Amino acid sequence: MDEILNEELWRTVPIFLLAFMTYAFIWGASGGKLPAVLAPIISLVLSLGTLPLRVWYRRRRHEG
């Protein structure tokens, strides 16, 4: 596996945890009015959805 891709996959874990805990905090502060099922969904979209962009940016930066 490409070294940059491997590094970015490992960086996805803290991004997922940060997004998950942020949504959990907002959910708790709202008194549970927001759907709890959105916490893992939003976290996955933020962490894995930005993966191609982060890999593209790092490859572009290392080329030049």
PDB file as gemmi writes it, atoms N, CA and C in Angstrom:
CRYST1    1.000    1.000    1.000  90.00  90.00  90.00 P 1                      
ATOM      1  N   MET A   1       0.840  -1.174   0.000  1.00  0.00           N  
ATOM      2  CA  MET A   1       0.000   0.000   0.000  1.00  0.00           C  
ATOM      3  C   MET A   1       0.891   1.245   0.000  1.00  0.00           C  
ATOM      4  N   ASP A   2       0.428   2.249  -0.650  1.00  0.00           N  
ATOM      5  CA  ASP A   2       1.155   3.507  -0.730  1.00  0.00           C  
ATOM      6  C   ASP A   2       1.388   4.079   0.669  1.00  0.00           C  
ATOM      7  N   GLU A   3       2.560   4.627   0.908  1.00  0.00           N  
ATOM      8  CA  GLU A   3       2.915   5.144   2.233  1.00  0.00           C  
ATOM      9  C   GLU A   3       2.015   6.314   2.650  1.00  0.00           C  
ATOM     10  N   ILE A   4       1.729   7.211   1.731  1.00  0.00           N  
ATOM     11  CA  ILE A   4       0.881   8.367   2.040  1.00  0.00           C  
ATOM     12  C   ILE A   4      -0.529   7.904   2.371  1.00  0.00           C  
ATOM     13  N   LEU A   5      -1.053   6.959   1.595  1.00  0.00           N  
ATOM     14  CA  LEU A   5      -2.388   6.436   1.864  1.00  0.00           C  
ATOM     15  C   LEU A   5      -2.441   5.751   3.223  1.00  0.00           C  
ATOM     16  N   ASN A   6      -1.426   4.997   3.545  1.00  0.00           N  
ATOM     17  CA  ASN A   6      -1.374   4.315   4.836  1.00  0.00           C  
ATOM     18  C   ASN A   6      -1.359   5.322   5.991  1.00  0.00           C  
ATOM     19  N   GLU A   7      -0.559   6.376   5.860  1.00  0.00           N  
ATOM     20  CA  GLU A   7      -0.512   7.408   6.903  1.00  0.00           C  
ATOM     21  C   GLU A   7      -1.860   8.098   7.052  1.00  0.00           C  
ATOM     22  N   GLU A   8      -2.499   8.411   5.949  1.00  0.00           N  
ATOM     23  CA  GLU A   8      -3.790   9.096   6.021  1.00  0.00           C  
ATOM     24  C   GLU A   8      -4.881   8.184   6.585  1.00  0.00           C  
ATOM     25  N   LEU A   9      -4.791   6.896   6.317  1.00  0.00           N  
ATOM     26  CA  LEU A   9      -5.758   5.976   6.926  1.00  0.00           C  
ATOM     27  C   LEU A   9      -5.608   5.967   8.437  1.00  0.00           C  
ATOM     28  N   TRP A  10      -4.386   6.012   8.936  1.00  0.00           N  
ATOM     29  CA  TRP A  10      -4.173   6.067  10.389  1.00  0.00           C  
ATOM     30  C   TRP A  10      -4.614   7.411  10.957  1.00  0.00           C  
ATOM     31  N   ARG A  11      -4.497   8.481  10.192  1.00  0.00           N  
ATOM     32  CA  ARG A  11      -4.956   9.794  10.657  1.00  0.00           C  
ATOM     33  C   ARG A  11      -6.475   9.888  10.670  1.00  0.00           C  
ATOM     34  N   THR A  12      -7.144   8.973   9.999  1.00  0.00           N  
ATOM     35  CA  THR A  12      -8.600   8.959   9.972  1.00  0.00           C  
ATOM     36  C   THR A  12      -9.174   8.600  11.336  1.00  0.00           C  
ATOM     37  N   VAL A  13      -8.471   7.785  12.102  1.00  0.00           N  
ATOM     38  CA  VAL A  13      -8.974   7.333  13.409  1.00  0.00           C  
ATOM     39  C   VAL A  13      -9.203   8.505  14.362  1.00  0.00           C  
ATOM     40  N   PRO A  14      -8.230   9.391  14.590  1.00  0.00           N  
ATOM     41  CA  PRO A  14      -8.520  10.520  15.492  1.00  0.00           C  
ATOM     42  C   PRO A  14      -9.578  11.480  14.952  1.00  0.00           C  
ATOM     43  N   ILE A  15      -9.651  11.628  13.628  1.00  0.00           N  
ATOM     44  CA  ILE A  15     -10.681  12.487  13.044  1.00  0.00           C  
ATOM     45  C   ILE A  15     -12.052  11.904  13.342  1.00  0.00           C  
ATOM     46  N   PHE A  16     -12.193  10.580  13.191  1.00  0.00           N  
ATOM     47  CA  PHE A  16     -13.455   9.911  13.505  1.00  0.00           C  
ATOM     48  C   PHE A  16     -13.818  10.108  14.971  1.00  0.00           C  
ATOM     49  N   LEU A  17     -12.855   9.883  15.862  1.00  0.00           N  
ATOM     50  CA  LEU A  17     -13.132  10.010  17.291  1.00  0.00           C  
ATOM     51  C   LEU A  17     -13.498  11.444  17.668  1.00  0.00           C  
ATOM     52  N   LEU A  18     -12.804  12.417  17.108  1.00  0.00           N  
ATOM     53  CA  LEU A  18     -13.109  13.811  17.401  1.00  0.00           C  
ATOM     54  C   LEU A  18     -14.513  14.173  16.919  1.00  0.00           C  
ATOM     55  N   ALA A  19     -14.865  13.764  15.713  1.00  0.00           N  
ATOM     56  CA  ALA A  19     -16.202  14.061  15.185  1.00  0.00           C  
ATOM     57  C   ALA A  19     -17.270  13.344  16.002  1.00  0.00           C  
ATOM     58  N   PHE A  20     -17.004  12.114  16.389  1.00  0.00           N  
ATOM     59  CA  PHE A  20     -17.969  11.338  17.177  1.00  0.00           C  
ATOM     60  C   PHE A  20     -18.197  11.994  18.538  1.00  0.00           C  
ATOM     61  N   MET A  21     -17.119  12.366  19.222  1.00  0.00           N  
ATOM     62  CA  MET A  21     -17.248  12.971  20.551  1.00  0.00           C  
ATOM     63  C   MET A  21     -17.877  14.367  20.474  1.00  0.00           C  
ATOM     64  N   THR A  22     -17.584  15.101  19.414  1.00  0.00           N  
ATOM     65  CA  THR A  22     -18.198  16.423  19.240  1.00  0.00           C  
ATOM     66  C   THR A  22     -19.706  16.289  19.075  1.00  0.00           C  
ATOM     67  N   TYR A  23     -20.139  15.348  18.224  1.00  0.00           N  
ATOM     68  CA  TYR A  23     -21.572  15.144  18.042  1.00  0.00           C  
ATOM     69  C   TYR A  23     -22.203  14.622  19.326  1.00  0.00           C  
ATOM     70  N   ALA A  24     -21.503  13.750  20.047  1.00  0.00           N  
ATOM     71  CA  ALA A  24     -22.041  13.236  21.310  1.00  0.00           C  
ATOM     72  C   ALA A  24     -22.219  14.368  22.322  1.00  0.00           C  
ATOM     73  N   PHE A  25     -21.281  15.297  22.354  1.00  0.00           N  
ATOM     74  CA  PHE A  25     -21.401  16.447  23.249  1.00  0.00           C  
ATOM     75  C   PHE A  25     -22.602  17.309  22.851  1.00  0.00           C  
ATOM     76  N   ILE A  26     -22.740  17.572  21.560  1.00  0.00           N  
ATOM     77  CA  ILE A  26     -23.875  18.380  21.089  1.00  0.00           C  
ATOM     78  C   ILE A  26     -25.187  17.653  21.373  1.00  0.00           C  
ATOM     79  N   TRP A  27     -25.209  16.344  21.165  1.00  0.00           N  
ATOM     80  CA  TRP A  27     -26.400  15.543  21.438  1.00  0.00           C  
ATOM     81  C   TRP A  27     -26.767  15.611  22.919  1.00  0.00           C  
ATOM     82  N   GLY A  28     -25.773  15.500  23.779  1.00  0.00           N  
ATOM     83  CA  GLY A  28     -26.033  15.586  25.215  1.00  0.00           C  
ATOM     84  C   GLY A  28     -26.483  16.969  25.639  1.00  0.00           C  
ATOM     85  N   ALA A  29     -25.900  17.997  25.041  1.00  0.00           N  
ATOM     86  CA  ALA A  29     -26.275  19.363  25.380  1.00  0.00           C  
ATOM     87  C   ALA A  29     -27.685  19.706  24.908  1.00  0.00           C  
ATOM     88  N   SER A  30     -28.137  19.028  23.874  1.00  0.00           N  
ATOM     89  CA  SER A  30     -29.492  19.299  23.370  1.00  0.00           C  
ATOM     90  C   SER A  30     -30.550  18.523  24.141  1.00  0.00           C  
ATOM     91  N   GLY A  31     -30.111  17.722  25.086  1.00  0.00           N  
ATOM     92  CA  GLY A  31     -31.066  16.934  25.866  1.00  0.00           C  
ATOM     93  C   GLY A  31     -31.560  15.703  25.126  1.00  0.00           C  
ATOM     94  N   GLY A  32     -30.814  15.245  24.165  1.00  0.00           N  
ATOM     95  CA  GLY A  32     -31.179  14.042  23.419  1.00  0.00           C  
ATOM     96  C   GLY A  32     -32.215  14.288  22.339  1.00  0.00           C  
ATOM     97  N   LYS A  33     -32.390  15.529  21.919  1.00  0.00           N  
ATOM     98  CA  LYS A  33     -33.389  15.848  20.896  1.00  0.00           C  
ATOM     99  C   LYS A  33     -32.915  15.504  19.486  1.00  0.00           C  
ATOM    100  N   LEU A  34     -31.625  15.438  19.301  1.00  0.00           N  
ATOM    101  CA  LEU A  34     -31.080  15.076  17.989  1.00  0.00           C  
ATOM    102  C   LEU A  34     -31.006  13.560  17.874  1.00  0.00           C  
ATOM    103  N   PRO A  35     -31.109  13.015  16.679  1.00  0.00           N  
ATOM    104  CA  PRO A  35     -31.017  11.561  16.528  1.00  0.00           C  
ATOM    105  C   PRO A  35     -29.603  11.050  16.843  1.00  0.00           C  
ATOM    106  N   ALA A  36     -29.514  10.126  17.768  1.00  0.00           N  
ATOM    107  CA  ALA A  36     -28.217   9.600  18.197  1.00  0.00           C  
ATOM    108  C   ALA A  36     -27.543   8.784  17.100  1.00  0.00           C  
ATOM    109  N   VAL A  37     -28.310   8.231  16.187  1.00  0.00           N  
ATOM    110  CA  VAL A  37     -27.743   7.395  15.133  1.00  0.00           C  
ATOM    111  C   VAL A  37     -26.883   8.214  14.165  1.00  0.00           C  
ATOM    112  N   LEU A  38     -27.050   9.526  14.180  1.00  0.00           N  
ATOM    113  CA  LEU A  38     -26.248  10.361  13.287  1.00  0.00           C  
ATOM    114  C   LEU A  38     -24.796  10.468  13.725  1.00  0.00           C  
ATOM    115  N   ALA A  39     -24.495  10.180  14.974  1.00  0.00           N  
ATOM    116  CA  ALA A  39     -23.112  10.308  15.461  1.00  0.00           C  
ATOM    117  C   ALA A  39     -22.140   9.458  14.647  1.00  0.00           C  
ATOM    118  N   PRO A  40     -22.369   8.150  14.503  1.00  0.00           N  
ATOM    119  CA  PRO A  40     -21.406   7.380  13.695  1.00  0.00           C  
ATOM    120  C   PRO A  40     -21.491   7.704  12.205  1.00  0.00           C  
ATOM    121  N   ILE A  41     -22.671   8.067  11.731  1.00  0.00           N  
ATOM    122  CA  ILE A  41     -22.818   8.359  10.306  1.00  0.00           C  
ATOM    123  C   ILE A  41     -22.043   9.621   9.940  1.00  0.00           C  
ATOM    124  N   ILE A  42     -22.240  10.684  10.711  1.00  0.00           N  
ATOM    125  CA  ILE A  42     -21.534  11.937  10.436  1.00  0.00           C  
ATOM    126  C   ILE A  42     -20.035  11.744  10.607  1.00  0.00           C  
ATOM    127  N   SER A  43     -19.640  10.987  11.620  1.00  0.00           N  
ATOM    128  CA  SER A  43     -18.220  10.749  11.860  1.00  0.00           C  
ATOM    129  C   SER A  43     -17.576   9.990  10.701  1.00  0.00           C  
ATOM    130  N   LEU A  44     -18.257   8.981  10.184  1.00  0.00           N  
ATOM    131  CA  LEU A  44     -17.721   8.230   9.050  1.00  0.00           C  
ATOM    132  C   LEU A  44     -17.636   9.092   7.792  1.00  0.00           C  
ATOM    133  N   VAL A  45     -18.657   9.898   7.564  1.00  0.00           N  
ATOM    134  CA  VAL A  45     -18.649  10.757   6.380  1.00  0.00           C  
ATOM    135  C   VAL A  45     -17.507  11.767   6.457  1.00  0.00           C  
ATOM    136  N   LEU A  46     -17.306  12.360   7.640  1.00  0.00           N  
ATOM    137  CA  LEU A  46     -16.224  13.333   7.781  1.00  0.00           C  
ATOM    138  C   LEU A  46     -14.847  12.693   7.669  1.00  0.00           C  
ATOM    139  N   SER A  47     -14.676  11.540   8.294  1.00  0.00           N  
ATOM    140  CA  SER A  47     -13.343  10.939   8.310  1.00  0.00           C  
ATOM    141  C   SER A  47     -13.008  10.239   6.988  1.00  0.00           C  
ATOM    142  N   LEU A  48     -13.900   9.407   6.492  1.00  0.00           N  
ATOM    143  CA  LEU A  48     -13.603   8.680   5.251  1.00  0.00           C  
ATOM    144  C   LEU A  48     -13.929   9.498   4.008  1.00  0.00           C  
ATOM    145  N   GLY A  49     -14.869  10.413   4.127  1.00  0.00           N  
ATOM    146  CA  GLY A  49     -15.234  11.240   2.979  1.00  0.00           C  
ATOM    147  C   GLY A  49     -14.142  12.213   2.584  1.00  0.00           C  
ATOM    148  N   THR A  50     -13.337  12.643   3.556  1.00  0.00           N  
ATOM    149  CA  THR A  50     -12.253  13.573   3.248  1.00  0.00           C  
ATOM    150  C   THR A  50     -10.946  12.856   2.916  1.00  0.00           C  
ATOM    151  N   LEU A  51     -10.921  11.549   3.030  1.00  0.00           N  
ATOM    152  CA  LEU A  51      -9.694  10.782   2.777  1.00  0.00           C  
ATOM    153  C   LEU A  51      -9.129  11.004   1.371  1.00  0.00           C  
ATOM    154  N   PRO A  52      -9.923  10.893   0.305  1.00  0.00           N  
ATOM    155  CA  PRO A  52      -9.341  11.123  -1.030  1.00  0.00           C  
ATOM    156  C   PRO A  52      -8.767  12.528  -1.198  1.00  0.00           C  
ATOM    157  N   LEU A  53      -9.424  13.521  -0.617  1.00  0.00           N  
ATOM    158  CA  LEU A  53      -8.924  14.891  -0.710  1.00  0.00           C  
ATOM    159  C   LEU A  53      -7.604  15.051   0.034  1.00  0.00           C  
ATOM    160  N   ARG A  54      -7.502  14.458   1.221  1.00  0.00           N  
ATOM    161  CA  ARG A  54      -6.262  14.553   1.990  1.00  0.00           C  
ATOM    162  C   ARG A  54      -5.121  13.822   1.294  1.00  0.00           C  
ATOM    163  N   VAL A  55      -5.385  12.662   0.710  1.00  0.00           N  
ATOM    164  CA  VAL A  55      -4.343  11.915  -0.010  1.00  0.00           C  
ATOM    165  C   VAL A  55      -3.910  12.688  -1.251  1.00  0.00           C  
ATOM    166  N   TRP A  56      -4.860  13.233  -1.985  1.00  0.00           N  
ATOM    167  CA  TRP A  56      -4.533  14.008  -3.189  1.00  0.00           C  
ATOM    168  C   TRP A  56      -3.667  15.211  -2.827  1.00  0.00           C  
ATOM    169  N   TYR A  57      -4.035  15.911  -1.757  1.00  0.00           N  
ATOM    170  CA  TYR A  57      -3.277  17.098  -1.364  1.00  0.00           C  
ATOM    171  C   TYR A  57      -1.859  16.737  -0.948  1.00  0.00           C  
ATOM    172  N   ARG A  58      -1.681  15.671  -0.176  1.00  0.00           N  
ATOM    173  CA  ARG A  58      -0.338  15.289   0.258  1.00  0.00           C  
ATOM    174  C   ARG A  58       0.508  14.809  -0.912  1.00  0.00           C  
ATOM    175  N   ARG A  59      -0.072  14.074  -1.860  1.00  0.00           N  
ATOM    176  CA  ARG A  59       0.688  13.641  -3.031  1.00  0.00           C  
ATOM    177  C   ARG A  59       1.108  14.835  -3.879  1.00  0.00           C  
ATOM    178  N   ARG A  60       0.208  15.797  -4.039  1.00  0.00           N  
ATOM    179  CA  ARG A  60       0.518  16.988  -4.816  1.00  0.00           C  
ATOM    180  C   ARG A  60       1.628  17.795  -4.146  1.00  0.00           C  
ATOM    181  N   ARG A  61       1.581  17.876  -2.817  1.00  0.00           N  
ATOM    182  CA  ARG A  61       2.573  18.641  -2.080  1.00  0.00           C  
ATOM    183  C   ARG A  61       3.947  17.980  -2.130  1.00  0.00           C  
ATOM    184  N   HIS A  62       3.990  16.641  -2.166  1.00  0.00           N  
ATOM    185  CA  HIS A  62       5.279  15.931  -2.185  1.00  0.00           C  
ATOM    186  C   HIS A  62       5.875  15.842  -3.578  1.00  0.00           C  
ATOM    187  N   GLU A  63       5.083  16.076  -4.609  1.00  0.00           N  
ATOM    188  CA  GLU A  63       5.620  16.022  -5.975  1.00  0.00           C  
ATOM    189  C   GLU A  63       6.540  17.204  -6.257  1.00  0.00           C  
ATOM    190  N   GLY A  64       6.146  18.367  -5.785  1.00  0.00           N  
ATOM    191  CA  GLY A  64       6.884  19.570  -6.172  1.00  0.00           C  
ATOM    192  C   GLY A  64       7.839  20.072  -5.199  1.00  0.00           C  
TER     193      GLY A  64                                                      
END                                                                             
